Amino acid sequence: MLNLLNQERMRNGLAALQVDDRLVNVARQKSQDMLLNNYFGHTSPTYGSPFQMMRAAGISYRTAGENLAGASSAETAHSALMNSSGHRANILNPAYTHVGIGAVSGSRFGMLFTQMFLGN
């Protein structure tokens, strides 16, 4: 999924996103939380908003965002995200410099994907 994100960014003249391991942990936690608590949304009943999750993990940022997708594969999820104006805007946001991606299988969609973006 990281390669798909960065290919889109490079096609649009943007710098590649760098992986932030702390953000990867939070994104994985979010995907797992959605699976365990049977929801699909930006606000976790356990952890609150993506921004609250980032702050609780000690992650500071100037700007941040989150994309969620449920799909059978990373490629299918990526295609759906790129066909949604809001999600596409996150992927192509020049202010974002780092990303964390979490994926878990076993949902009604097949897999749940969380992309967390930040810019410092």
C-alpha positions as CSV (number, residue, x, y, z in Angstrom):
1,M,0.0,0.0,0.0
2,L,2.9,2.4,0.7
3,N,4.2,1.8,-2.8
4,L,0.8,2.6,-4.2
5,L,0.5,5.8,-2.2
6,N,3.9,7.0,-3.2
7,Q,3.4,6.1,-6.9
8,E,0.3,8.4,-6.9
9,R,2.2,11.2,-5.2
10,M,5.2,11.0,-7.6
11,R,2.8,11.0,-10.6
12,N,1.4,14.3,-9.2
13,G,4.8,15.8,-8.5
14,L,4.8,15.3,-4.8
15,A,7.4,14.0,-2.4
16,A,7.1,10.4,-1.3
17,L,5.7,9.8,2.2
18,Q,8.1,8.5,4.8
19,V,7.0,5.7,7.2
20,D,6.7,6.8,10.8
21,D,6.9,3.7,13.0
22,R,4.9,5.3,15.8
23,L,2.2,6.1,13.3
24,V,2.3,2.6,12.0
25,N,1.6,1.3,15.5
26,V,-1.4,3.7,15.9
27,A,-2.8,2.8,12.5
28,R,-2.5,-0.9,13.3
29,Q,-4.2,-0.3,16.6
30,K,-7.0,1.5,14.9
31,S,-7.6,-1.3,12.3
32,Q,-7.6,-3.9,15.1
33,D,-10.0,-1.8,17.2
34,M,-12.4,-1.5,14.3
35,L,-12.4,-5.3,13.9
36,L,-12.7,-6.1,17.6
37,N,-15.4,-3.6,18.2
38,N,-17.3,-4.2,14.9
39,Y,-17.4,-0.6,13.6
40,F,-16.1,1.3,10.6
41,G,-15.5,5.0,11.3
42,H,-13.0,7.7,12.2
43,T,-14.1,7.9,15.9
44,S,-13.2,4.9,18.0
45,P,-15.4,4.0,20.9
46,T,-12.2,3.0,22.7
47,Y,-9.7,5.7,21.7
48,G,-11.6,8.6,20.3
49,S,-10.6,10.5,17.2
50,P,-7.5,9.7,15.1
51,F,-6.0,12.9,16.5
52,Q,-6.6,11.8,20.1
53,M,-5.0,8.5,19.3
54,M,-1.9,10.2,17.8
55,R,-1.6,12.6,20.8
56,A,-2.0,9.7,23.3
57,A,0.9,7.9,21.5
58,G,3.1,11.0,22.0
59,I,3.0,12.0,18.3
60,S,3.0,15.7,17.6
61,Y,2.1,17.2,14.2
62,R,1.3,20.4,12.4
63,T,-1.4,18.7,10.3
64,A,-2.8,15.2,10.2
65,G,-5.5,13.1,8.6
66,E,-6.8,9.5,8.3
67,N,-8.2,7.3,5.5
68,L,-10.1,4.1,6.2
69,A,-10.9,1.4,3.7
70,G,-12.5,-2.0,3.8
71,A,-11.6,-4.2,0.8
72,S,-10.3,-7.6,-0.3
73,S,-6.8,-6.3,-1.1
74,A,-4.5,-3.3,-0.8
75,E,-5.0,-2.6,-4.5
76,T,-8.8,-2.6,-4.3
77,A,-8.7,-0.4,-1.2
78,H,-6.3,2.0,-2.9
79,S,-8.5,2.2,-6.0
80,A,-11.5,3.0,-3.9
81,L,-9.6,5.7,-1.9
82,M,-8.4,7.3,-5.1
83,N,-12.0,7.4,-6.4
84,S,-13.2,9.3,-3.4
85,S,-12.4,13.1,-3.5
86,G,-11.8,13.4,0.3
87,H,-9.5,10.4,0.5
88,R,-7.7,11.3,-2.7
89,A,-7.1,14.8,-1.2
90,N,-5.4,13.2,1.9
91,I,-3.2,11.0,-0.3
92,L,-2.2,13.9,-2.5
93,N,-1.9,16.5,0.3
94,P,1.5,18.2,-0.1
95,A,1.6,19.1,3.6
96,Y,1.7,15.4,4.6
97,T,5.2,14.1,4.9
98,H,4.8,10.8,6.9
99,V,2.4,7.9,6.9
100,G,1.5,4.9,9.0
101,I,-0.5,2.0,7.6
102,G,-2.4,-0.6,9.5
103,A,-4.2,-3.6,8.0
104,V,-6.1,-6.5,9.6
105,S,-8.0,-9.3,8.0
106,G,-11.2,-10.9,9.1
107,S,-13.8,-8.2,8.6
108,R,-16.9,-8.4,6.5
109,F,-14.9,-6.5,3.9
110,G,-12.1,-9.0,3.9
111,M,-9.5,-6.5,5.3
112,L,-9.6,-3.2,7.1
113,F,-7.0,-0.6,6.2
114,T,-6.1,2.5,8.1
115,Q,-3.8,5.2,6.7
116,M,-2.7,7.9,9.1
117,F,-0.9,10.9,7.7
118,L,1.0,13.7,9.3
119,G,3.0,16.7,8.5
120,N,5.4,18.5,10.8
